[in-house]
Amino acid sequence: MLHLSHDSSSGQPLIFLLEFHFIIATDKEWNLRKKQNISLFPPLPNQQKGKKNMSADLLQQPSDTLLPWRHHQNPHGLRRQKRDWVIPPINVPENSRGPFPQQLVRIRSDKDSEIHIRYSITGVGADQPPMEVFNIDPVSGRMYVTRPMDREERASYHLRAHAVDMNGNKVENPIDLYIYVIDMNDNRPEFINQVYNGSVDEGSKPGTYVMTVTANDADDSTTANGMVRYRIVTQSPQSPSQNMFTINSETGDIVTVAAGLDREKVQQYTVIVQATDMEGNLNFGLSNTATAIIMVTDVNDNPPEFTASTYSGEVPENRVEVVVANLTVMDRDQPHSPNWNAVYRIISGDPSGHFTIRTDPITNEGLVTVVREVDYEMNRAFMLTVMVSNQAPLASGIQMSFQSTAGVTISVTDVNEAPYFPTNHKLIRMEEGVPTGTALMTFSAVDPDRFMQQAIRYSKLSDPANWLNINATNGQITTAAVLDRESAYIKNNVYEATFLAADNGIPPASGTGTLQIYLIDINDNAPELQPKDSQICERPNLNVINITAADADIDPNVGPFVFELPSVPSAIRKNWTITRLNGDYAQLSLRISYLEAGVYDVPVIVTDSGNPPLFNMSIIKVKVCPCDENGDCTTIGAVAAAGLGTGAIIAILICIIILLSMVLLFVVWMKRREKERHTKQLLIDPEDDVRDNILKYDEEGGGEEDQDYDLSQLQQPENMDHVMNKANGVRRVDERPIGAEPQYPIRPVIPHPGDIGDFINEGLRAADNDPTAPPYDSLLVFDYEGSGSTAGSVSSLNSSSSGDQDYDYLNDWGPRFKKLADMYGGGEDD
């Protein structure tokens, strides 16, 4: 049997259950009854008198020990039939100050007198996280708590106690231990939000819901520690009453408690709400506060009112989209809300809809605007009655103010209006071809300014063909030329002209009118034969010529046409005949069996169907030619038909041959001349030409005696600064000129004899244009090389004055050496 005891200092009761009997005893009662030898357990009904009961066995154990397991086999003692011991839960207060570890209970087995037993506990708080909150002495069985408990972190623990021998064999079945952490009031209520925002309509009745504030307490909600109550601490402003709102102490619902909410007076209330635990006990409970901001929302309880009873404006006639008056209103509701936005409408005085009233979204003013032109001659003034309302309807019980209606007087000013043509576009019909000066009509304009005495002058604005004239004073239109329906200015038989009517007002005004003249066709155009030329075979019955006619007029002054040949000259009807196909077409063919090839002018008379009819004699050029079996003209026949005889054709061919021969001779002569020119320019045989050839010599120097030369004088200096900085025109002969080198012509590998002269000329031109080619036309500076030279002065060399040298052979070298021959040859000038 396992005994379970607890720390007597804790003062917590122990509860045992045995066969549905509960024994509750404190440590003091346990010890007192033990000393007095009083049993804690009353005798059970099935116990026999004189027998030793189980309470005596329990009292033989130490006072702080619980023995959950019993192993008595005494038939006269207490025997457990179906149920084990139920270990009462262990209550541990949170936030204990220790000292720690603090003993909670002691566990013992009644077999510990026989064998050595080791005790252990398992579960959350022992060997599972959080680790080592509880531990047990494995020898004595005393269980301890090692640190202060926090109910808000964990409210209970479920452990299992184990008893094993030294070999680890189970001695007793595990028992369950339940440890409950007793709550202490160590947490203040915490509001979910520090600031709550709510709203309520102005004019709301008492009891209107506003908002709900909520505070949570981490303590046990089943105890007074976690029971929160609410109250309103302060309200600002305290107008019109210091208690405009109340709060449900349990739910936190804020409602109105008084009437008189007016947004136009107070727009916002600030309420401080306090939450207290311990069921609101301010002496023992913990408290916290939050702020509730209550906005008083606007309702349309103020109708808009005009600031004046009458307004006035002025508008020129014939103007639209003009603001003629500004209507100002006052509304005390929320600005720029539907309760404040004004809506204007005209209820009388404008049956034709000349005006509308638009609302300025910024100022809420009404802008009376002209949307339809007004006429001074029709209405000189308008008396409007306007009414203003809001976009949102008025709140219940609010009536429209009499100041929501006003009158608007609008005066119309007269302006000089342009004359206008009553009928525009004006259409008239007449026959074409009326003589010049014919009066067509009077195209007059009307001046709408009835109260102004003004004169109207007329003029032409557009007359493409310049066919019309208009009287400047009365607008009568006459013809200035013959109207021709077939003119290019006519479109769909209509001629269009535009006229201008201007008054003499200040400033002057003008209007335009368009006159359309529909021209009725007359038969004034004779038909024209088509085609103008054609060809036919010299023998009949092979082909014919289809002819027709074109007439600029329109029906009925066109076809059917009549085609006929004139009677004079008689050869026309003798050689040709016309066969009618239909009203628009006929066929022209040969009457005789053969007609010599050539070009013939065949006159044809064409008559239309007008009234009276018009005719025209047209000439068709017909080429008569020999034809092949298909009826097509042959090439020779076409030439013969052009009017050329056989002799003429032969003469033309001879001329062509002569011309080609002359061209061939000229080409041959040009080739020979070019060849001769190239031969003369050849100075030497191309095989003897040594230009650009490499000359190889076997001489390799004078031996070691030549090694005394200072070769550094022949090397190109590395630093060219002294050359680059030297003035132009001054250069040493052993310096390489600085600059781009000339591009000399490249001689072909196998030159043609005629190319030698061109090659020399190109080389001369390149050398003449090369500033670096020696001799340099500049001052030559020689460096002094020291004294002691065995060579004499160059100045001691004199030109030979011997006259034995004959330079006349230079004259034989050509014109290029003529200058040298003149200088040394001793010509006639000597």
C-alpha angles and dihedrals in degrees: 000000000000118000121210122198134168139213108283090208092065092067092213118143124245121223124202128185120202121167090335093310117123121204118192117189136155123220092259092052090046093053094040094053090044091055091046091045091237116152118238090208122064116226113274120234095248095051117110121228118258091026122122110252130214095253090068090056091051093049090055088067124080115280096245096052133097120202108199095171124066124191104173113140093185106131089209094052134073113297125192109223109177111348133065124215114286108220111218116237118264116233118209120183116229123241093028113175095218140178091232139248089045120191115239106173143340123230123203137172120213088228093068089092090061103039138011110265131196120208128207140166130215135190141070108337094026114054095350127066123315083049127211098003084134129027136174134215103243093212105039096029093228112153120208139190110226104199143012115292127230116204092196088059095045127350101195144012131210114206134171123217119215132194119197135164125245090276093054095254116146111254098175135018113260116264127211120242119195117197119190123194110224111227121240125192095255101132129074121218111266122208116226089227127023090212124035123195123205140155140211130187118252114254092029117161122246112277094037111148114243110170146314127246120198132198125184127208118205091209123095107296091204090064132058088257091075101032107109127199127190134215137168112248103183141358125204126228101023093211135160084354134002090228105049093140139036133192133220104243094216105034100031093230112156116210136170115265101180137040126237105079106159120173092198088062105031119016099178140024126201114208125187111212123196125204118198129182126211084070091297097308102157092195098056105014129088118239141201134180139217135184124244115197111199117194117204104222122214125252124187096261095134117066117212115259131199114242090219134030096223136030132187138201144167132224133182115235121258093026126122134189090032121140107225102174141014117219115203124201137180124223123172095199125103107306117243092013128114087257089059105033109103126224117198128197136174110237098180145359100056110072093157095053099241093148141044132183118228124191120236103227092211105044098022089229123148114241112205103212132185110235099166126042117260122213120218090205090057104035124013095181142011127213108203129188112205133185130199129209138158131262088241120057119251118269119262112285096017116121128206113260121240086232090068089084127068141166126242123198115199121189121203117216122210119241131182105269124202120253114253136201111239092215112042117190096031115198124197131173128219142146120268120246098047109160124260115275095031112148110234104180145307110267102193131174131216125229110219092202098095094170094054124075102221135156124226124219124196130212140162117265100174128011107152097188095032090233099137141063128195128203108241095218108036103020097238111162121213133174119262094186140009112289110233119195091198093059121119089240091067119093118188090345091301128117115198129202131172126215133195127222116194130179128210097240127131105282096016118236130202140193134194134227130191123218119199119196117198107206118212112216122245127187097263100131124073118216121261122221118239134233105034095203138017142152136243138182119264090239122061129239091042099090141340137208118247111214132186138166137240122212125189091210125084133235128331090024095061131057156032087082129202116222119195141155120241118250092227122097096032093212090072095065090037094058102029139043135188123218118196115229102176139321094298106028138055138168127241115203142155118277095193126066096242135017123185115251115264144094116294129189107221116191116214126188114217121191126188129210099249126128103272095018121231126213135194132195110221130184121227118193110222122193111209112201141161111268136204126235090281092057095252123132115254122231095250089043091053090052091047089048089056088066103259121133129213094263092052091050092051091049091052091051092050091051091051092051092049091049092051091049092053091051091051093050091050092053092050091049091051091052093051092047092051091049092052091050092053091049093054092051092055105101100176138016111274089231091058094046106114098181115131090007121134113240115208122201129187094210109108102180141286100290131255093325088075092062093084092081119114099238093184089078090063096050123098108251113246095216111065097178094104089051095047093048094049117111120259114272095024114099140141119245092231094055123096111236115248116234143058114326117234120256107237119200118265116234116226118249094244106026122206113234089240092055096061095079092048089048092054092047093051091048091052092050091049092049093047090052094044110096090191097057113108135280092053115214092224142086109290116213117202122199118234108245099192136264130287097066113154090212118093127237117287089224089068090069110098128194114254112259093188112132093203093092113094114210097174091107088073089075088064093058095076138253094309091068095041093101092052091047091052091052099048105015095075098234129190092289090067 
